[in-house]
C-alpha cells in the first residue's frame, strides 16, 4: 500500500542524533486528513481516494493495479509513516519575481571584464540565427522565476510526533512557511 498525506510546512529546524551530529529538518504539520470520496473502476473508470486537509483536496490514484485501502469518512494521520521512511514531497516553490537570464538560467555572461567591455557583462548573448526570422519557442530569456510545482524525492522521515500531527523530514522541502504539501511514501 502506498502512503500519502497532506500537510503544511511549518519551517526549518535542526535536531541532534544519538552521536551528537546535527540533522537539518523541515517541520511539517501533516493531517489528519479525511477521505472525502472513493473512486471505483466501475463508476469512474479508475480507482482513487480523494482526501481533504484544511479545505484543500487531492486525489491519489491506485498504482500498478494495487487496491486502495480506505472508506468514505476514514481518517489518515501521521501514524501511517515511520522513522526512516523515504518520501516524495511536492509543493509550490518560492516565487522570486522577475529575473534576468544570468540569475534564472545560470548563464555565465557574455564577455570577460576587460578594457572596452561596457554594459555587456550580464547580457544573454545571441538569440538565434536570422533564418527563421523570429525567436524560437523555448528560448531561455529573462522572466518570472519560481512559483512552480516542485517535487523532491528520497527525503527521509527523521521523526514522527503523532500527538502534534508533526513530521520531521530530513532536508529542505519546496515553498515558504505555510505552503501546502503533498507527502507520498
C-alpha positions as a Python dict, from the first residue, in 0.01 Angstrom:
ca = {
    (1, 'X'): (0, 0, 0),
    (2, 'X'): (129, 345, -84),
    (3, 'X'): (131, 602, 194),
    (4, 'X'): (15, 958, 136),
    (5, 'X'): (-90, 1258, 340),
    (6, 'X'): (-141, 1632, 301),
    (7, 'X'): (17, 1894, 523),
    (8, 'X'): (158, 2243, 566),
    (9, 'X'): (521, 2350, 604),
    (10, 'X'): (591, 2500, 947),
    (11, 'X'): (955, 2584, 888),
    (12, 'X'): (1314, 2461, 919),
    (13, 'X'): (1485, 2345, 1236),
    (14, 'X'): (1758, 2109, 1346),
    (15, 'X'): (1781, 1811, 1576),
    (16, 'X'): (2070, 1603, 1708),
    (17, 'X'): (2114, 1229, 1656),
    (18, 'X'): (2249, 991, 1922),
    (19, 'X'): (2608, 1064, 1814),
    (20, 'X'): (2559, 1439, 1854),
    (21, 'X'): (2551, 1518, 1482),
    (22, 'X'): (2324, 1799, 1365),
    (23, 'X'): (2045, 1697, 1126),
    (24, 'X'): (1863, 1978, 940),
    (25, 'X'): (1490, 1903, 927),
    (26, 'X'): (1174, 2058, 790),
    (27, 'X'): (878, 2058, 1027),
    (28, 'X'): (551, 1965, 855),
    (29, 'X'): (208, 1966, 1019),
    (30, 'X'): (50, 1670, 840),
    (31, 'X'): (-313, 1567, 869),
    (32, 'X'): (-538, 1442, 995),
    (33, 'X'): (-692, 1407, 650),
    (34, 'X'): (-1044, 1281, 590),
    (35, 'X'): (-1132, 1054, 298),
    (36, 'X'): (-1399, 1256, 114),
    (37, 'X'): (-1453, 1037, -193),
    (38, 'X'): (-1371, 687, -312),
    (39, 'X'): (-1347, 646, -690),
    (40, 'X'): (-1409, 298, -828),
    (41, 'X'): (-1331, 136, -1161),
    (42, 'X'): (-1698, 54, -1222),
    (43, 'X'): (-1834, 404, -1159),
    (44, 'X'): (-1545, 639, -1250),
    (45, 'X'): (-1325, 426, -1475),
    (46, 'X'): (-1029, 429, -1234),
    (47, 'X'): (-954, 373, -867),
    (48, 'X'): (-855, 661, -642),
    (49, 'X'): (-904, 813, -298),
    (50, 'X'): (-979, 1182, -252),
    (51, 'X'): (-860, 1325, 79),
    (52, 'X'): (-907, 1668, 236),
    (53, 'X'): (-685, 1878, 463),
    (54, 'X'): (-797, 2226, 571),
    (55, 'X'): (-1048, 2259, 284),
    (56, 'X'): (-791, 2154, 21),
    (57, 'X'): (-850, 1827, -162),
    (58, 'X'): (-617, 1596, -352),
    (59, 'X'): (-676, 1270, -532),
    (60, 'X'): (-443, 971, -507),
    (61, 'X'): (-490, 704, -776),
    (62, 'X'): (-413, 336, -722),
    (63, 'X'): (-78, 244, -876),
    (64, 'X'): (19, -79, -1054),
    (65, 'X'): (-324, -232, -1006),
    (66, 'X'): (-294, -231, -626),
    (67, 'X'): (-615, -183, -431),
    (68, 'X'): (-654, 128, -217),
    (69, 'X'): (-730, 81, 148),
    (70, 'X'): (-981, 332, 272),
    (71, 'X'): (-1351, 402, 302),
    (72, 'X'): (-1552, 721, 295),
    (73, 'X'): (-1506, 903, 626),
    (74, 'X'): (-1179, 733, 723),
    (75, 'X'): (-901, 946, 868),
    (76, 'X'): (-538, 940, 754),
    (77, 'X'): (-282, 1068, 1004),
    (78, 'X'): (95, 1067, 1057),
    (79, 'X'): (88, 723, 1218),
    (80, 'X'): (96, 580, 863),
    (81, 'X'): (462, 686, 845),
    (82, 'X'): (759, 555, 1044),
    (83, 'X'): (1102, 697, 1112),
    (84, 'X'): (1338, 608, 828),
    (85, 'X'): (1070, 601, 554),
    (86, 'X'): (1171, 756, 222),
    (87, 'X'): (915, 1005, 92),
    (88, 'X'): (850, 1232, -206),
    (89, 'X'): (735, 1584, -111),
    (90, 'X'): (560, 1811, -363),
    (91, 'X'): (467, 2177, -327),
    (92, 'X'): (486, 2521, -486),
    (93, 'X'): (834, 2674, -474),
    (94, 'X'): (904, 3027, -350),
    (95, 'X'): (834, 3295, -610),
    (96, 'X'): (1140, 3508, -682),
    (97, 'X'): (984, 3765, -914),
    (98, 'X'): (1127, 3880, -1246),
    (99, 'X'): (1484, 3761, -1302),
    (100, 'X'): (1738, 3807, -1579),
    (101, 'X'): (1892, 3515, -1771),
    (102, 'X'): (2211, 3508, -1563),
    (103, 'X'): (2015, 3451, -1242),
    (104, 'X'): (1730, 3244, -1385),
    (105, 'X'): (1921, 3013, -1622),
    (106, 'X'): (2271, 3033, -1465),
    (107, 'X'): (2421, 3194, -1777),
    (108, 'X'): (2789, 3287, -1747),
    (109, 'X'): (2752, 3630, -1901),
    (110, 'X'): (2879, 3732, -2238),
    (111, 'X'): (3226, 3875, -2206),
    (112, 'X'): (3512, 3887, -1961),
    (113, 'X'): (3569, 4200, -1756),
    (114, 'X'): (3845, 4366, -1957),
    (115, 'X'): (3913, 4700, -2122),
    (116, 'X'): (3632, 4806, -2353),
    (117, 'X'): (3358, 4589, -2201),
    (118, 'X'): (3066, 4815, -2118),
    (119, 'X'): (2707, 4712, -2040),
    (120, 'X'): (2770, 4362, -2174),
    (121, 'X'): (2851, 4161, -1862),
    (122, 'X'): (2511, 4006, -1793),
    (123, 'X'): (2356, 4001, -2139),
    (124, 'X'): (2215, 3673, -2273),
    (125, 'X'): (2416, 3677, -2595),
    (126, 'X'): (2279, 3567, -2930),
    (127, 'X'): (1907, 3496, -2959),
    (128, 'X'): (1939, 3274, -3265),
    (129, 'X'): (2008, 3281, -3636),
    (130, 'X'): (1830, 3502, -3889),
    (131, 'X'): (1692, 3204, -4080),
    (132, 'X'): (1352, 3167, -3914),
    (133, 'X'): (1328, 3550, -3870),
    (134, 'X'): (1186, 3504, -3525),
    (135, 'X'): (1289, 3379, -3182),
    (136, 'X'): (1220, 3008, -3146),
    (137, 'X'): (988, 2883, -2872),
    (138, 'X'): (1156, 2770, -2550),
    (139, 'X'): (1449, 3012, -2576),
    (140, 'X'): (1593, 3088, -2235),
    (141, 'X'): (1519, 3454, -2168),
    (142, 'X'): (1452, 3666, -1865),
    (143, 'X'): (1116, 3613, -1694),
    (144, 'X'): (936, 3518, -1378),
    (145, 'X'): (1133, 3278, -1160),
    (146, 'X'): (997, 3030, -906),
    (147, 'X'): (633, 2981, -812),
    (148, 'X'): (624, 2641, -985),
    (149, 'X'): (528, 2294, -862),
    (150, 'X'): (840, 2115, -743),
    (151, 'X'): (886, 1758, -618),
    (152, 'X'): (1177, 1643, -405),
    (153, 'X'): (1234, 1266, -392),
    (154, 'X'): (1409, 1037, -144),
    (155, 'X'): (1371, 1255, 164),
    (156, 'X'): (1394, 1066, 490),
    (157, 'X'): (1147, 1095, 775),
    (158, 'X'): (1362, 1163, 1080),
    (159, 'X'): (1091, 1176, 1346),
    (160, 'X'): (712, 1135, 1378),
    (161, 'X'): (516, 1304, 1660),
    (162, 'X'): (163, 1162, 1644),
    (163, 'X'): (28, 1377, 1930),
    (164, 'X'): (113, 1700, 1744),
    (165, 'X'): (49, 1565, 1389),
    (166, 'X'): (411, 1652, 1312),
    (167, 'X'): (655, 1502, 1063),
    (168, 'X'): (1023, 1595, 1075),
    (169, 'X'): (1164, 1543, 726),
    (170, 'X'): (1540, 1549, 674),
    (171, 'X'): (1648, 1831, 442),
    (172, 'X'): (1457, 2108, 268),
    (173, 'X'): (1115, 2091, 101),
    (174, 'X'): (968, 2339, -151),
    (175, 'X'): (796, 2661, -50),
    (176, 'X'): (775, 2912, 229),
    (177, 'X'): (612, 2873, 572),
    (178, 'X'): (251, 2765, 536),
    (179, 'X'): (296, 2608, 190),
    (180, 'X'): (52, 2327, 117),
    (181, 'X'): (247, 1999, 69),
    (182, 'X'): (175, 1650, -60),
    (183, 'X'): (376, 1373, 103),
    (184, 'X'): (393, 1027, -58),
    (185, 'X'): (569, 723, 81),
}
